[in-house]
């Protein structure tokens, strides 16, 4: 992933920040989707980007 969680906007996030996140990480998102399709079949990628993970 090219963004760290700390790089993402906080508070009221604009549509543009989401579009930029997808644009920058599109290759990774597509790879995750394809891997899931091959192992589980059809489905969706759901992301909860407002939750900070402990490192």
Residue pairs with C-beta under 8 A, 6 or more apart in sequence:
1 25
1 28
2 24
2 25
3 21
3 24
3 25
5 49
5 52
5 53
8 17
8 21
8 49
9 17
21 49
22 29
29 45
32 45
33 45
36 43
36 45
37 43
